[in-house]
Amino acid sequence: MKRILLISLVSLALFGCEEKKVTEEMLIGDWECGATEQRAKWKNGVFQNYSTTIDYGKSLVTYFKEDDNLFVKIPTSKEKIPQDFKKLNESYEDSLGDRKIVGSTKLEYISDNEFKLTSESTRTQDKQEGNEKIKTLMHCTRIK
């Protein structure tokens, strides 16, 4: 009896420790999102520190599904923008000619009514004065 109780308590403790994640279903709805951006320039063969944060303010963002596909709607566009949920949490690499873009996007769960989306990308090319590193942070809170 004691053994069963002990196993049950350990199982409950382990189950309760599961890390919560942002899910596609959680995103559905209206969100108030604030966005900031920082940029770092290339100088003397290395990226410099990020510049002062640019605050883009807050805006309404709506996530919704149609025919089992995820879309986002933002106030600056009348179009619904398709979203690939898997790409909201991954690294990527792309190149075009001498231009190379390497980056990552991370979706972070804060609560059922709050999340952060951090995106970092590095753009490099043979003409090094055009090299740039960009970090964008979007912090969203559900509108009830």
C-alpha positions in Angstrom: 0.0 0.0 0.0 2.8 2.4 0.9 4.6 1.5 -2.3 1.6 2.3 -4.4 1.1 5.6 -2.7 4.8 6.5 -3.1 4.7 5.6 -6.9 1.5 7.6 -7.3 3.1 10.7 -5.6 6.3 10.4 -7.7 4.2 10.0 -10.9 2.1 13.0 -10.0 5.2 15.1 -9.2 6.8 14.2 -12.6 3.6 14.8 -14.5 3.2 18.3 -12.8 6.8 19.2 -13.9 6.0 19.0 -17.6 7.2 22.1 -19.4 4.3 24.1 -20.8 4.6 25.2 -24.4 2.8 27.5 -26.8 0.4 25.4 -28.9 -1.3 26.3 -32.1 -4.7 26.1 -30.3 -3.4 28.5 -27.6 -2.6 31.2 -30.2 -6.2 31.3 -31.5 -7.8 34.6 -30.5 -7.0 38.3 -30.1 -3.7 39.5 -28.7 -2.2 42.8 -27.8 1.4 42.6 -28.9 4.3 45.0 -28.4 7.3 44.8 -30.7 10.9 46.0 -30.3 13.9 45.7 -32.5 17.7 46.0 -32.1 20.3 46.0 -34.8 24.1 45.5 -34.7 26.4 46.7 -37.5 29.6 45.1 -38.8 32.8 46.9 -38.0 36.4 45.8 -38.1 35.5 42.3 -39.0 33.0 41.7 -36.2 29.4 42.6 -35.2 29.2 45.4 -32.7 26.9 45.5 -29.7 23.2 45.9 -30.4 22.0 49.5 -30.9 19.4 51.2 -28.8 16.1 49.4 -28.8 13.5 50.7 -31.2 10.0 50.4 -29.8 7.3 49.8 -32.4 4.5 50.1 -29.8 1.5 47.8 -29.4 -1.0 46.5 -31.9 -3.8 44.0 -32.2 -2.8 40.7 -33.6 -5.5 38.0 -34.3 -4.6 34.3 -34.9 -7.4 32.1 -36.4 -7.8 28.9 -38.3 -9.6 28.3 -41.6 -9.8 24.8 -43.1 -7.3 23.6 -40.5 -4.7 26.2 -41.6 -3.3 28.9 -39.2 -3.5 32.5 -40.2 -2.6 35.9 -38.6 -4.3 39.2 -39.1 -2.6 42.5 -38.3 -4.0 46.0 -38.4 -1.6 47.2 -41.1 -2.8 44.6 -43.6 -6.2 43.7 -44.9 -4.9 40.3 -45.9 -4.8 37.2 -43.8 -1.2 36.0 -43.5 -0.6 32.2 -43.5 1.5 31.0 -40.6 3.5 27.8 -40.4 3.4 27.0 -36.7 6.5 24.8 -36.9 8.5 27.7 -38.3 7.7 29.8 -35.2 10.2 27.7 -33.2 13.1 26.8 -35.4 16.5 27.8 -36.9 17.0 28.5 -40.6 19.6 29.3 -43.2 19.3 30.7 -46.6 21.6 32.2 -49.3 21.2 34.1 -52.5 24.3 34.7 -54.4 26.9 36.1 -52.0 24.3 37.0 -49.4 23.7 34.6 -46.5 21.0 34.7 -43.8 21.2 32.6 -40.7 18.6 32.9 -38.0 16.3 31.5 -35.4 12.8 32.0 -34.1 11.8 31.0 -30.6 8.2 30.9 -29.2 8.3 31.1 -25.4 5.3 30.2 -23.2 4.8 32.6 -20.3 1.2 31.7 -19.3 -2.0 30.6 -21.1 -2.6 34.3 -21.8 0.9 35.5 -22.6 3.8 34.5 -24.8 7.0 36.0 -26.3 8.4 35.5 -29.9 12.1 36.2 -30.3 13.6 36.3 -33.7 17.4 36.8 -34.4 19.0 36.8 -37.8 22.4 37.6 -39.2 22.8 38.8 -42.8 26.3 38.6 -44.3 27.7 39.2 -47.7 31.0 39.7 -49.6 30.5 43.5 -49.3 30.9 43.4 -45.5 29.7 47.0 -44.8 26.2 45.7 -45.5 26.5 42.9 -42.8 23.9 43.2 -40.1 22.5 41.4 -37.1 18.8 42.0 -36.1 17.0 40.9 -33.0 13.2 41.3 -32.8 11.1 40.7 -29.7 7.3 40.5 -29.7 5.5 40.2 -26.3 1.8 39.4 -26.5 -1.0 39.3 -24.0 -4.4 37.8 -24.7 -7.3 40.3 -25.0 -10.2 39.0 -23.0 
